[in-house]
Amino acid sequence: MFNDERQNKILELIDSVGRVEVTSLSESLNVSLDTVRRDLKKLEKEGLLKRTHGGAVRLKPIGDAFDYATRKRIHSKEKMQIAKIAASYIKDHDSILIDGSTTISALLPYLVEKHGLSVFTNNVQVACELQKINASIKIFMIGGILDEEHGSAISHDTVAYIDKLNVNKVFIGSCSISLKRGLSASEVEDASVKKAMLKAGEEIFILADHTKFTRESMVHIADLEPTYKIVSDKGLVEMYEDVYLELLKKKLDVTIAD
């Protein structure tokens, strides 16, 4: 396992459970204690965790978002699996609205062979990546005050623009999903934007890796609706089977990517 892969695994674990131990990481990653300590030191220097005696803890509470580059590294394999399924729903000449989540960014490479797409987004990185992937895509950049940490426009102007839209499909990567609170986000402005997006499409797709189903963030976005199409990875079935079965019991549309 390469250094980056191993460090990504550490980030995924700490993002899921909040705390990791040096000894358990050494065993699960099959590397020495010294190697783990060097990894933790590097990740702490990057501001991604805080080392403690015998381990490390996350810097942010559950549900709070890391910056864009860091979030792209976490659960990247699962995000690509989810994105591949989601892309199969996109047809030539569709109009789609996508947010700035890193699960959504994993969707972009699958748009390379699509024709006649009109894509609306409020995220700078997503717009730039789209332009490189497929020059034939018509890109509509939604404006507003820019959240520099995440690269997304999230303000009243952003919401006002989205309120005027009526697209074929909306793709959202929600911060948190729970049976009790539905969709939620860690920031008021981001929640307002996502709430507007949910009203802007004929079909709504919620893309979320399995860890998103263990959280509740501060700001409620919307309840889970049977009309939403939820796409997640097999970790939801294998690690949180009770949650998965409850979603099905409530007759929610859930697709699991292999």
ZAMARGU-4260 file (C-alpha; in steps of 0.2 Angstrom, whole numbers, plus 5000, padded with zeros to 4 digits):
<rodrens>
0) 5000/5000/5000 | 5007/5017/4995 | 5009/5031/5008 | 4994/5041/5000 | 4983/5026/5001
5) 4987/5022/5019 | 4985/5040/5024 | 4968/5041/5015 | 4963/5025/5025 | 4968/5034/5041
10) 4957/5049/5036 | 4942/5038/5032 | 4943/5029/5049 | 4945/5045/5059 | 4931/5053/5049
15) 4920/5038/5053 | 4923/5035/5071 | 4932/5051/5077 | 4947/5043/5086 | 4960/5031/5080
20) 4974/5021/5090 | 4991/5019/5084 | 4991/5000/5089 | 4975/4996/5080 | 4980/5006/5064
25) 4997/4996/5064 | 4987/4980/5064 | 4974/4984/5052 | 4986/4993/5039 | 4999/4979/5042
30) 5013/4992/5045 | 5025/4996/5059 | 5020/5008/5074 | 5033/5020/5068 | 5026/5021/5051
35) 5009/5025/5058 | 5016/5038/5069 | 5025/5046/5054 | 5008/5046/5045 | 4999/5054/5059
40) 5012/5067/5061 | 5011/5071/5042 | 4992/5072/5043 | 4992/5083/5059 | 5004/5095/5050
45) 4992/5096/5036 | 4978/5101/5048 | 4968/5085/5046 | 4969/5078/5063 | 4976/5081/5081
50) 4988/5068/5088 | 4985/5062/5106 | 4994/5050/5117 | 4993/5033/5108 | 4982/5039/5094
55) 4974/5054/5085 | 4956/5062/5085 | 4947/5072/5071 | 4948/5091/5072 | 4930/5094/5068
60) 4914/5087/5075 | 4904/5074/5066 | 4895/5081/5051 | 4907/5096/5049 | 4915/5097/5032
65) 4933/5097/5028 | 4940/5107/5014 | 4937/5102/4996 | 4954/5094/4993 | 4953/5084/5009
70) 4935/5078/5006 | 4940/5072/4989 | 4953/5060/4997 | 4941/5052/5009 | 4931/5037/5003
75) 4937/5040/4985 | 4934/5022/4980 | 4916/5022/4986 | 4912/5039/4978 | 4918/5033/4961
80) 4906/5018/4963 | 4892/5029/4968 | 4896/5041/4953 | 4896/5027/4940 | 4878/5022/4945
85) 4872/5040/4946 | 4880/5044/4928 | 4869/5030/4921 | 4853/5040/4924 | 4860/5055/4914
90) 4854/5055/4896 | 4860/5065/4881 | 4853/5083/4881 | 4848/5083/4899 | 4848/5098/4910
95) 4856/5095/4927 | 4860/5104/4943 | 4874/5098/4953 | 4881/5105/4970 | 4900/5106/4975
100) 4901/5090/4985 | 4916/5078/4981 | 4904/5064/4978 | 4897/5074/4964 | 4914/5078/4958
105) 4917/5060/4956 | 4902/5060/4943 | 4911/5072/4931 | 4923/5060/4922 | 4908/5049/4917
110) 4900/5064/4908 | 4914/5063/4895 | 4904/5055/4881 | 4887/5063/4885 | 4880/5075/4872
115) 4871/5091/4873 | 4871/5093/4892 | 4867/5109/4901 | 4875/5109/4918 | 4871/5121/4932
120) 4883/5122/4947 | 4887/5134/4961 | 4905/5127/4963 | 4920/5134/4955 | 4931/5118/4955
125) 4916/5108/4947 | 4914/5121/4933 | 4933/5120/4929 | 4933/5101/4929 | 4918/5100/4918
130) 4926/5112/4905 | 4941/5101/4904 | 4932/5085/4903 | 4919/5089/4889 | 4920/5105/4880
135) 4903/5102/4872 | 4894/5104/4889 | 4885/5120/4891 | 4890/5126/4909 | 4880/5138/4919
140) 4889/5145/4933 | 4878/5150/4948 | 4884/5166/4957 | 4884/5173/4974 | 4896/5176/4988
145) 4910/5163/4987 | 4914/5151/5002 | 4933/5151/4998 | 4936/5135/5009 | 4924/5124/4999
150) 4924/5134/4982 | 4905/5136/4982 | 4893/5151/4980 | 4882/5151/4995 | 4872/5166/4997
155) 4855/5174/4994 | 4859/5178/4976 | 4863/5159/4974 | 4847/5154/4981 | 4837/5167/4970
160) 4845/5160/4954 | 4841/5142/4959 | 4823/5146/4963 | 4821/5151/4945 | 4827/5134/4938
165) 4817/5119/4932 | 4829/5106/4926 | 4828/5087/4922 | 4839/5081/4936 | 4847/5087/4952
170) 4862/5078/4960 | 4866/5082/4978 | 4879/5076/4990 | 4872/5079/5007 | 4883/5081/5022
175) 4872/5070/5033 | 4857/5058/5032 | 4847/5051/5046 | 4830/5043/5047 | 4825/5055/5061
180) 4831/5072/5053 | 4832/5068/5035 | 4845/5078/5026 | 4855/5091/5035 | 4871/5102/5033
185) 4883/5110/5045 | 4881/5127/5038 | 4865/5138/5037 | 4870/5145/5020 | 4874/5128/5012
190) 4857/5121/5019 | 4848/5135/5010 | 4856/5131/4994 | 4853/5113/4995 | 4835/5116/5000
195) 4832/5127/4984 | 4841/5113/4973 | 4828/5100/4979 | 4814/5110/4972 | 4822/5114/4956
200) 4822/5097/4947 | 4810/5084/4940 | 4820/5070/4947 | 4831/5071/4963 | 4846/5061/4966
205) 4855/5060/4983 | 4873/5053/4982 | 4881/5048/4999 | 4893/5036/5005 | 4889/5024/5019
210) 4897/5036/5033 | 4884/5050/5029 | 4870/5039/5036 | 4878/5039/5054 | 4877/5058/5056
215) 4866/5072/5060 | 4872/5090/5056 | 4866/5106/5063 | 4855/5113/5050 | 4840/5103/5043
220) 4838/5103/5024 | 4823/5092/5021 | 4814/5076/5026 | 4818/5061/5016 | 4805/5059/5002
225) 4800/5043/4992 | 4802/5052/4976 | 4821/5055/4980 | 4833/5042/4972 | 4847/5038/4985
230) 4863/5031/4979 | 4876/5024/4991 | 4889/5010/4992 | 4889/4993/4999 | 4896/4998/5016
235) 4878/5004/5020 | 4872/4986/5019 | 4887/4978/5026 | 4890/4990/5041 | 4874/4998/5044
240) 4861/4985/5039 | 4848/4991/5051 | 4848/5009/5044 | 4847/5001/5026 | 4832/4990/5030
245) 4823/5005/5039 | 4826/5015/5023 | 4818/5001/5013 | 4804/4999/5026 | 4800/5018/5023
250) 4798/5014/5005 | 4813/5025/5000 | 4821/5022/4984 | 4839/5016/4988 | 4852/5009/4975
255) 4868/5001/4981 | 4883/5003/4970 | 4895/4988/4970
</rodrens>
